Amino acid sequence: MIERTQIPAGTKWDAIVGYSRAIRVGNIIEVAGTAAVDDDGNVIGNDNPYEQTKFILQKIAKALQACDASFEDVVRTRIFVKDISRWEEIGRAHGDVFGTIKPVTTMVEVSSFIAPELVVEIEVTAIITEKESH
């Protein structure tokens, strides 16, 4: 039987919505849509796509680490934005992290998020492969 590891988001929404921040099944990790909201429920980087993206990626890094993975294991990112005209700010922050990793990426505009101050949400898929030792 393949082991399933659930990483809680640690927010009130875990129980209300019934979700996890990340789940690892075997060597596959899925990280839920992640927004720029801190542990106290405060939005970080109000109306600043670059700052929100950087904060989101820090949260995703922690979720990956809890699943014994890292950004190097990420094969796909999905980026949801409120205003696609600001894609370059989001793309720059994404590129700061994934510049040499280059996962497949999708960026789409959505009409709104749960909080009006949020302008971006990101989810990722990672696959852990065995690293060769030399």
TORRO-385520 format. One line per 4 residues: number of its first residue (from 1); for each residue x, y, z of N, C-alpha, C, O, CB. Coordinates in steps of 0.02 Angstrom, whole numbers. Glycine has a CB too. Layout:
BEGIN
NUM) X/Y/Z/X/Y/Z/X/Y/Z/X/Y/Z/X/Y/Z | ...
This chain:
BEGIN
1) 42/-59/0/0/0/0/44/62/0/92/67/39/-48/0/61 | 29/110/-43/68/172/-48/49/217/10/-10/228/25/56/207/-116 | 100/245/42/90/290/99/64/358/75/85/383/23/154/299/139 | 17/386/112/-12/452/98/5/497/157/-13/483/214/-90/448/86
5) 39/552/143/58/600/194/20/665/181/23/692/126/135/612/195 | -15/689/232/-52/752/225/-17/805/267/0/794/325/-126/743/247 | -7/863/237/23/921/271/-33/972/280/-58/1000/231/84/951/230 | -53/986/342/-108/1034/352/-86/1105/335/-27/1122/338/-132/1032/425
9) -134/1146/316/-120/1216/302/-111/1254/367/-78/1306/369/-176/1248/260 | -142/1229/420/-135/1262/485/-180/1323/492/-165/1367/532/-65/1282/495 | -234/1325/455/-281/1381/460/-350/1355/479/-361/1295/482/-284/1420/393 | -395/1401/493/-463/1381/510/-498/1348/451/-547/1311/460/-504/1443/532
13) -472/1359/391/-504/1332/331/-492/1257/323/-529/1224/288/-478/1368/270 | -440/1230/355/-426/1158/350/-489/1118/365/-510/1076/325/-370/1138/399 | -519/1131/422/-578/1092/443/-641/1114/406/-683/1073/389/-589/1099/518 | -648/1180/394/-709/1205/362/-715/1179/291/-767/1154/270/-709/1283/363
17) -660/1186/253/-660/1166/183/-643/1092/175/-664/1059/127/-611/1209/143 | -604/1066/222/-583/996/218/-527/986/169/-532/946/122/-642/952/199 | -472/1023/179/-415/1016/133/-350/1017/171/-347/1033/231/-416/1072/81 | -297/1000/135/-228/1001/161/-188/1050/119/-205/1063/61/-196/931/160
21) -134/1078/147/-89/1121/108/-55/1078/54/-47/1100/-3/-36/1154/154 | -34/1017/74/-1/973/26/-16/901/43/-31/884/101/75/985/25 | -12/859/-7/-18/787/2/36/753/-39/47/769/-98/-90/762/-18 | 69/705/-7/117/664/-42/91/592/-44/74/563/7/188/666/-8
25) 87/565/-104/69/495/-114/125/464/-155/135/482/-214/-2/488/-150 | 161/418/-124/219/390/-158/270/445/-170/292/479/-123/199/356/-224 | 289/454/-233/338/506/-250/307/569/-280/343/612/-305/389/478/-297 | 240/573/-277/205/631/-306/179/675/-250/150/652/-201/146/607/-352
29) 189/740/-259/166/790/-210/123/841/-247/142/867/-299/226/824/-174 | 65/854/-218/22/908/-243/16/960/-188/1/943/-130/-49/880/-264 | 29/1023/-205/21/1078/-157/-40/1118/-179/-45/1140/-236/86/1123/-153 | -86/1127/-132/-148/1162/-146/-136/1235/-166/-82/1262/-154/-194/1160/-85
33) -186/1264/-196/-184/1335/-211/-165/1374/-148/-197/1367/-96/-251/1360/-239 | -112/1413/-154/-82/1447/-96/-84/1522/-109/-63/1546/-161/-9/1423/-83 | -109/1558/-59/-115/1631/-64/-68/1664/-14/-41/1631/30/-188/1654/-53 | -59/1729/-21/-14/1768/22/-49/1788/86/-63/1847/98/11/1831/-15
37) -64/1738/127/-97/1750/191/-53/1718/245/-36/1659/239/-170/1720/192 | -36/1755/297/7/1729/349/-32/1685/399/-93/1677/392/42/1786/386 | 3/1659/448/-28/1613/496/-83/1646/538/-126/1611/566/24/1586/542 | -83/1712/541/-134/1748/579/-193/1771/535/-239/1804/559/-104/1809/614
41) -191/1753/471/-245/1771/425/-236/1838/392/-283/1863/360/-308/1770/461 | -177/1869/399/-165/1934/368/-138/1927/297/-95/1885/284/-114/1975/410 | -164/1967/251/-140/1967/183/-72/2002/181/-65/2057/209/-190/2001/134 | -24/1971/149/43/1999/142/50/2030/72/27/2000/23/98/1944/153
45) 81/2088/67/93/2119/2/29/2144/-31/17/2131/-89/126/2070/-45 | -11/2179/7/-74/2205/-18/-68/2236/-87/-31/2284/-96/-103/2255/31 | -103/2208/-135/-104/2231/-204/-35/2236/-236/-23/2277/-280/-137/2299/-207 | 11/2193/-214/79/2192/-242/93/2121/-268/112/2078/-228/133/2215/-189
49) 84/2109/-333/91/2042/-360/160/2011/-347/165/1951/-333/77/2043/-433 | 213/2051/-353/281/2024/-342/289/2000/-270/311/1944/-259/334/2078/-359 | 271/2042/-221/278/2024/-151/233/1966/-132/254/1921/-95/261/2084/-106 | 172/1965/-158/128/1908/-143/157/1844/-171/155/1792/-138/59/1921/-172
53) 182/1846/-232/211/1786/-263/271/1761/-223/276/1701/-211/232/1800/-335 | 315/1806/-202/373/1785/-161/350/1752/-96/377/1701/-76/418/1847/-146 | 301/1782/-62/276/1754/0/244/1685/-11/256/1638/27/225/1802/33 | 204/1680/-63/172/1616/-80/225/1562/-92/218/1506/-67/127/1623/-143
57) 276/1578/-129/328/1528/-144/365/1508/-80/388/1451/-75/377/1556/-195 | 372/1553/-32/402/1534/33/357/1483/69/382/1435/98/413/1596/77 | 291/1495/67/245/1447/98/247/1380/63/246/1327/95/173/1475/97 | 252/1381/-3/255/1319/-42/320/1282/-27/320/1220/-22/250/1333/-118
61) 375/1319/-19/439/1287/-2/433/1248/64/459/1193/70/495/1340/3 | 399/1277/113/390/1244/178/348/1181/170/362/1129/201/357/1291/229 | 296/1184/129/253/1125/118/293/1070/83/287/1011/100/191/1145/76 | 333/1089/33/374/1040/-1/424/1008/47/434/947/46/412/1073/-60
65) 455/1049/88/504/1024/136/471/974/184/502/924/202/535/1082/176 | 410/988/205/374/942/249/360/875/215/347/825/248/308/975/273 | 362/875/149/353/814/109/419/785/85/421/743/41/307/827/49 | 475/809/115/542/787/95/558/802/22/589/762/-13/550/712/107
69) 537/861/0/549/883/-69/573/955/-68/578/986/-16/485/876/-113 | 589/980/-127/611/1049/-135/588/1075/-202/557/1039/-241/689/1054/-128 | 604/1138/-217/585/1167/-281/614/1128/-340/584/1126/-393/608/1239/-285 | 672/1096/-330/703/1057/-384/659/999/-406/667/973/-461/770/1032/-362
73) 612/978/-363/567/923/-380/503/946/-414/464/904/-437/549/885/-317 | 492/1011/-419/431/1038/-448/432/1029/-524/481/1048/-557/421/1113/-429 | 378/1001/-550/372/990/-623/319/1034/-654/319/1044/-715/357/918/-637 | 273/1061/-613/220/1104/-639/200/1156/-588/195/1142/-528/158/1062/-660
77) 188/1217/-612/157/1269/-571/95/1294/-608/94/1298/-669/208/1328/-556 | 45/1312/-568/-15/1342/-596/-25/1408/-559/-29/1409/-497/-78/1294/-588 | -28/1462/-596/-31/1528/-567/-98/1560/-587/-113/1567/-646/29/1572/-589 | -136/1580/-537/-200/1613/-547/-192/1686/-527/-169/1700/-472/-257/1578/-506
81) -210/1731/-572/-199/1802/-559/-264/1841/-569/-307/1823/-609/-144/1830/-606 | -271/1895/-531/-331/1936/-536/-327/1984/-595/-378/2001/-625/-342/1975/-471 | -266/2005/-612/-256/2053/-667/-198/2030/-710/-139/2040/-692/-244/2126/-639 | -213/1999/-766/-162/1969/-809/-114/2022/-837/-58/2005/-858/-195/1931/-867
85) -134/2085/-837/-89/2137/-862/-28/2146/-817/21/2177/-836/-127/2204/-868 | -30/2118/-756/26/2122/-709/67/2057/-708/102/2043/-660/0/2138/-638 | 62/2019/-762/94/1954/-766/170/1959/-758/201/1913/-731/78/1922/-832 | 201/2013/-781/274/2018/-777/299/2020/-706/352/1991/-691/298/2080/-815
89) 264/2054/-661/284/2057/-591/282/1987/-559/327/1968/-523/239/2106/-551 | 229/1951/-575/221/1883/-549/273/1837/-581/305/1797/-547/149/1857/-563 | 281/1843/-646/330/1803/-682/401/1814/-658/440/1767/-655/326/1818/-756 | 418/1876/-641/485/1891/-616/497/1856/-549/551/1827/-539/494/1967/-608
93) 448/1858/-504/455/1825/-439/459/1749/-449/499/1716/-415/396/1843/-393 | 419/1722/-494/421/1651/-510/489/1632/-538/518/1581/-520/364/1632/-561 | 514/1673/-583/579/1661/-613/637/1665/-564/687/1631/-573/591/1710/-668 | 630/1708/-513/682/1712/-461/692/1644/-427/748/1628/-407/663/1764/-408
97) 639/1605/-422/642/1540/-389/654/1484/-439/695/1439/-426/577/1526/-350 | 619/1486/-495/620/1429/-542/661/1442/-605/654/1405/-654/550/1413/-561 | 704/1493/-606/741/1511/-666/779/1455/-699/777/1449/-760/788/1564/-649 | 813/1413/-660/851/1358/-690/813/1292/-687/831/1245/-722/918/1350/-654
101) 761/1288/-646/721/1227/-640/672/1221/-698/663/1167/-726/683/1225/-572 | 642/1277/-715/596/1283/-772/540/1230/-774/537/1192/-822/636/1280/-835 | 497/1228/-723/440/1182/-727/391/1207/-781/393/1266/-800/404/1176/-658 | 348/1163/-805/295/1187/-849/250/1232/-807/238/1219/-748/254/1127/-882
105) 225/1285/-837/188/1335/-799/127/1359/-839/130/1368/-899/233/1394/-781 | 74/1368/-803/13/1397/-832/-5/1458/-790/-3/1455/-728/-46/1345/-834 | -21/1514/-823/-45/1573/-788/-111/1594/-820/-115/1605/-880/9/1632/-791 | -162/1598/-779/-228/1618/-803/-258/1672/-759/-244/1675/-699/-275/1557/-807
109) -300/1713/-789/-334/1766/-752/-400/1738/-725/-436/1702/-759/-347/1828/-796 | -415/1756/-662/-478/1737/-630/-514/1801/-609/-483/1854/-604/-466/1689/-569 | -578/1796/-596/-616/1857/-580/-604/1882/-509/-605/1943/-498/-689/1844/-590 | -592/1837/-461/-581/1860/-393/-555/1803/-349/-553/1745/-370/-645/1888/-363
113) -533/1822/-289/-511/1774/-238/-553/1784/-176/-596/1829/-174/-435/1783/-223 | -542/1742/-127/-580/1744/-64/-574/1811/-28/-623/1834/2/-557/1688/-17 | -516/1843/-32/-506/1910/-3/-490/1958/-60/-449/1942/-103/-448/1909/52 | -520/2017/-61/-509/2063/-116/-437/2088/-123/-417/2110/-177/-555/2122/-108
117) -397/2085/-68/-328/2109/-71/-281/2059/-106/-225/2076/-125/-303/2123/-1 | -305/1998/-114/-264/1947/-146/-264/1957/-221/-316/1971/-251/-289/1876/-129 | -205/1950/-252/-200/1960/-324/-169/1900/-360/-167/1898/-421/-159/2022/-338 | -145/1851/-322/-115/1792/-352/-123/1731/-306/-123/1738/-245/-40/1804/-367
121) -129/1673/-336/-130/1609/-300/-92/1559/-343/-97/1559/-404/-205/1585/-286 | -54/1515/-309/-11/1468/-346/-20/1398/-317/-26/1390/-256/63/1489/-343 | -21/1348/-361/-18/1279/-340/37/1244/-379/55/1265/-434/-87/1243/-350 | 65/1191/-350/120/1156/-384/111/1080/-380/77/1054/-336/187/1176/-353
125) 144/1047/-427/151/975/-427/225/960/-427/264/990/-464/115/942/-488 | 245/914/-384/315/893/-380/318/818/-385/273/782/-362/349/919/-315 | 372/794/-415/385/722/-419/456/711/-395/504/738/-422/375/693/-492 | 461/670/-343/528/656/-315/557/597/-354/527/543/-358/524/640/-239
129) 615/609/-381/651/555/-416/714/539/-376/740/581/-340/668/575/-490 | 737/479/-384/798/460/-348/857/498/-378/867/499/-439/809/383/-351 | 895/528/-335/954/565/-357/1012/516/-362/1023/475/-317/970/623/-307 | 1049/521/-416/1108/479/-423/1164/506/-380/1176/566/-377/1131/475/-496
133) 1199/461/-346/1257/482/-307/1319/463/-346/1323/409/-377/1257/450/-236 | 1368/506/-344/1429/494/-383/1487/480/-337/1543/469/-360/1445/555/-428
